Amino acid sequence: MISELPKEDNTQLFCINVGGDARYLPPPKDFNPSLIDLDDWLDVAVLFGAKYAVLTAQHCSGFSMWPTDVLGSTGFNYKYGIKYSPLMDGKYDVVKAFIDSCKKRNVAPGLYYSLNQNFYLNVAGGLVMNSSLYPGQEHVSQELYNKIALAQMTELWSNYGELSELWFDGGCIPGLEEAIGELSSKLQPHAVYFGGCSAANNLRWVGTESGEPRYPIWSTAMATSHGCHYGSGDPAGNTFCPAETDTTLQQF
């Protein structure tokens, strides 16, 4: 049986520009879904034949779905995440529950991390904005943000076993490509990379979130410095970079 979330459990408020308002940062105390069940989620994936699944570990709001703790490595106490929510008194780890549910069903797990957008830290396009802060936002320098992002990716890629895919929405931050490539090669050498943060093992965005990509689609494309050009591909492309299609459940 597939459970449904009550209307008051609208966790999409934490997805800025998806279900949330780009001028409002929901406080962690508002994250308390009453029927969360990762086994249920993965049962749905298995029902439609999924061989792998990717969890959004942190979307554009910056809300972390695992108990991130980067204070020791960065000097910054990251207080926007599940650790500071009332869900099971802050002791629930959605990422771990997801990985465990995947393993029980022989579904390969992957993780999405929003590198380019972090509304909590006033980051857009990978850059810390020089603008007034909304309630709940915190100011950091660009150097500190880069350290926080690398530290959080280290947590995700070190603590949950082998991952099949690392999903970067919007690509890499200029200047961090090499550091991210080295980190991913060291910690997740067998993963594929969506979003162009590695020089190899890349997937590309098909160019639409409608679920109806343009045809024909080629598995080759023209390479870039860290990835390949998105879209339908190129039969004369110089790199193997298959397309991946994402779509939203909101329209179904």
C-alpha positions as CSV (number, residue, x, y, z in Angstrom):
1,M,0.0,0.0,0.0
2,I,1.3,3.4,-1.0
3,S,1.0,6.0,1.8
4,E,0.0,9.6,1.1
5,L,1.3,12.6,3.0
6,P,-1.3,14.9,4.7
7,K,-1.5,18.4,3.4
8,E,0.2,19.8,6.5
9,D,3.2,17.7,5.7
10,N,4.2,19.8,2.7
11,T,7.9,19.1,2.7
12,Q,8.2,20.8,-0.7
13,L,8.3,24.1,1.1
14,F,11.9,23.2,1.6
15,C,12.5,23.0,-2.1
16,I,13.0,26.6,-3.1
17,N,11.5,27.4,-6.6
18,V,9.7,24.1,-6.6
19,G,7.2,24.2,-3.8
20,G,8.7,26.9,-1.7
21,D,9.0,30.7,-1.9
22,A,12.4,32.1,-3.0
23,R,12.0,34.9,-0.5
24,Y,11.2,32.7,2.5
25,L,13.4,30.2,4.3
26,P,11.3,27.6,6.2
27,P,12.6,27.0,9.7
28,P,13.8,23.4,10.5
29,K,11.1,23.1,13.1
30,D,8.6,23.0,10.2
31,F,10.1,19.8,8.8
32,N,8.2,17.0,10.5
33,P,6.5,14.6,8.0
34,S,4.3,12.2,10.0
35,L,4.2,9.3,7.5
36,I,7.8,9.2,6.2
37,D,8.6,5.6,5.1
38,L,11.6,5.0,2.9
39,D,10.7,1.4,2.4
40,D,7.4,2.6,1.0
41,W,9.2,4.9,-1.4
42,L,11.5,2.2,-2.7
43,D,8.6,-0.2,-3.0
44,V,7.2,2.3,-5.5
45,A,10.5,2.4,-7.4
46,V,10.6,-1.3,-7.6
47,L,7.0,-1.5,-8.9
48,F,7.8,0.5,-11.9
49,G,11.1,-1.4,-12.6
50,A,13.7,1.0,-11.3
51,K,17.2,-0.4,-11.1
52,Y,18.6,2.7,-9.4
53,A,17.2,5.6,-7.4
54,V,18.6,9.0,-6.6
55,L,17.7,10.8,-3.3
56,T,17.8,14.6,-3.0
57,A,20.1,14.8,0.0
58,Q,20.1,18.6,-0.2
59,H,18.0,20.8,-2.5
60,C,18.4,24.5,-3.3
61,S,17.2,25.7,0.1
62,G,20.3,24.1,1.7
63,F,18.2,21.9,4.0
64,S,20.3,18.7,4.6
65,M,18.5,15.4,4.8
66,W,21.3,13.9,6.9
67,P,22.7,15.1,10.2
68,T,25.5,17.1,8.7
69,D,28.3,18.3,11.1
70,V,31.1,20.2,9.4
71,L,32.0,22.4,12.4
72,G,35.3,20.6,13.0
73,S,36.5,20.8,9.4
74,T,35.2,24.3,8.5
75,G,34.6,26.1,11.8
76,F,31.0,26.7,10.7
77,N,28.0,25.2,12.6
78,Y,25.6,24.3,9.9
79,K,22.2,24.5,11.5
80,Y,19.8,24.0,8.6
81,G,18.9,20.4,8.3
82,I,17.1,17.4,9.7
83,K,19.4,17.4,12.8
84,Y,17.5,20.5,13.9
85,S,14.1,19.3,13.0
86,P,11.5,17.7,15.4
87,L,11.4,14.6,13.2
88,M,12.2,11.8,15.7
89,D,13.8,14.5,17.9
90,G,16.4,15.3,15.2
91,K,17.8,11.7,15.3
92,Y,16.5,10.5,11.9
93,D,18.8,10.2,9.0
94,V,16.8,10.2,5.7
95,V,19.9,9.5,3.6
96,K,20.8,6.4,5.7
97,A,17.2,5.1,5.6
98,F,17.2,5.6,1.9
99,I,20.5,3.7,1.4
100,D,19.3,0.9,3.7
101,S,16.0,0.6,1.8
102,C,17.8,0.5,-1.6
103,K,20.1,-2.3,-0.4
104,K,17.2,-4.4,0.8
105,R,15.7,-4.3,-2.7
106,N,18.9,-4.5,-4.7
107,V,18.3,-1.0,-6.1
108,A,21.5,1.0,-6.7
109,P,21.5,4.2,-4.7
110,G,22.6,7.7,-5.8
111,L,22.6,11.1,-4.1
112,Y,21.7,14.6,-5.4
113,Y,23.6,17.5,-3.9
114,S,22.7,21.1,-4.7
115,L,26.2,22.7,-5.1
116,N,25.2,25.8,-7.1
117,Q,22.2,26.9,-5.0
118,N,22.0,27.2,-1.2
119,F,19.4,29.7,0.0
120,Y,20.3,29.2,3.7
121,L,23.8,30.5,2.9
122,N,22.6,33.0,0.3
123,V,24.3,31.2,-2.6
124,A,23.1,31.4,-6.2
125,G,24.9,30.1,-9.3
126,G,27.7,28.9,-7.0
127,L,28.4,32.4,-5.7
128,V,27.7,34.0,-2.3
129,M,25.4,36.9,-3.0
130,N,26.2,40.4,-1.7
131,S,22.6,41.1,-0.7
132,S,20.5,41.6,2.4
133,L,19.7,38.4,4.2
134,Y,16.2,37.1,4.7
135,P,15.3,35.7,8.2
136,G,17.1,32.5,8.8
137,Q,19.8,33.0,6.3
138,E,23.5,33.2,7.3
139,H,26.3,35.1,5.8
140,V,29.5,33.2,4.8
141,S,32.5,34.1,2.6
142,Q,33.0,32.4,-0.8
143,E,36.0,30.6,0.6
144,L,34.0,29.3,3.6
145,Y,31.1,28.2,1.4
146,N,33.5,26.2,-0.8
147,K,34.9,24.5,2.3
148,I,31.4,23.7,3.6
149,A,30.3,22.2,0.2
150,L,33.4,20.0,0.0
151,A,33.0,18.9,3.6
152,Q,29.4,18.0,3.1
153,M,30.1,16.1,-0.1
154,T,32.9,14.3,1.8
155,E,30.3,13.2,4.4
156,L,27.8,12.0,1.8
157,W,30.4,10.1,-0.2
158,S,32.2,8.6,2.8
159,N,29.5,7.5,5.2
160,Y,26.9,5.7,3.2
161,G,28.8,3.1,1.2
162,E,29.2,2.8,-2.6
163,L,27.0,5.1,-4.7
164,S,25.9,4.5,-8.2
165,E,25.4,8.2,-9.2
166,L,26.4,11.6,-7.9
167,W,23.9,14.2,-9.1
168,F,24.9,17.9,-9.4
169,D,22.1,20.2,-10.3
170,G,23.5,23.0,-12.4
171,G,27.0,21.7,-12.7
172,C,30.2,22.6,-10.8
173,I,31.3,25.8,-9.2
174,P,34.1,27.5,-11.2
175,G,37.4,26.9,-9.4
176,L,36.2,23.8,-7.6
177,E,36.1,21.4,-10.5
178,E,39.6,19.9,-9.8
179,A,38.9,19.5,-6.1
180,I,35.6,17.9,-6.6
181,G,37.0,15.6,-9.3
182,E,39.8,14.4,-7.0
183,L,37.4,13.9,-4.1
184,S,34.9,11.9,-6.2
185,S,37.6,9.8,-7.8
186,K,39.0,9.0,-4.3
187,L,35.7,8.3,-2.5
188,Q,33.3,7.1,-5.2
189,P,35.5,5.9,-8.1
190,H,32.7,3.7,-9.6
191,A,29.9,6.3,-9.6
192,V,28.7,8.1,-12.7
193,Y,28.4,11.9,-12.5
194,F,25.4,13.9,-13.6
195,G,26.1,17.6,-14.0
196,G,29.7,17.8,-15.1
197,C,31.9,17.7,-12.0
198,S,34.2,15.0,-13.3
199,A,36.4,14.5,-16.4
200,A,35.1,11.0,-16.8
201,N,32.1,8.7,-16.2
202,N,29.7,11.6,-17.0
203,L,26.0,11.6,-17.8
204,R,24.4,14.6,-19.3
205,W,21.0,16.4,-18.8
206,V,18.7,15.6,-21.8
207,G,17.6,19.2,-21.9
208,T,14.1,19.1,-20.6
209,E,12.2,18.2,-17.4
210,S,9.0,17.4,-19.3
211,G,9.7,13.7,-19.5
212,E,9.5,13.9,-23.3
213,P,13.0,14.5,-24.7
214,R,13.6,15.4,-28.3
215,Y,14.6,12.6,-30.7
216,P,16.9,11.3,-31.9
217,I,19.0,10.9,-28.8
218,W,22.7,10.0,-29.1
219,S,24.9,8.5,-26.3
220,T,27.8,10.5,-27.6
221,A,28.3,14.3,-27.2
222,M,31.0,16.9,-27.5
223,A,33.2,17.1,-24.4
224,T,33.7,20.1,-22.2
225,S,36.4,20.7,-19.7
226,H,34.4,18.7,-17.0
227,G,31.6,16.9,-18.7
228,C,29.8,17.3,-22.0
229,H,27.2,19.4,-23.7
230,Y,23.6,18.7,-22.6
231,G,20.8,18.0,-25.0
232,S,20.1,15.3,-27.5
233,G,23.7,14.5,-28.1
234,D,25.8,14.4,-31.2
235,P,26.4,11.4,-33.5
236,A,29.9,12.9,-34.2
237,G,30.5,13.5,-30.5
238,N,34.0,12.9,-29.1
239,T,32.9,11.4,-25.7
240,F,30.6,8.8,-24.4
241,C,28.1,10.7,-22.2
242,P,24.6,9.2,-22.1
243,A,21.6,11.3,-21.5
244,E,19.5,11.1,-18.3
245,T,15.9,12.4,-18.2
246,D,14.4,13.9,-15.0
247,T,10.8,15.0,-14.6
248,T,8.6,16.2,-11.9
249,L,5.7,14.3,-10.2
250,Q,3.9,17.6,-9.8
251,Q,2.4,17.4,-13.3
252,F,1.1,13.8,-12.9
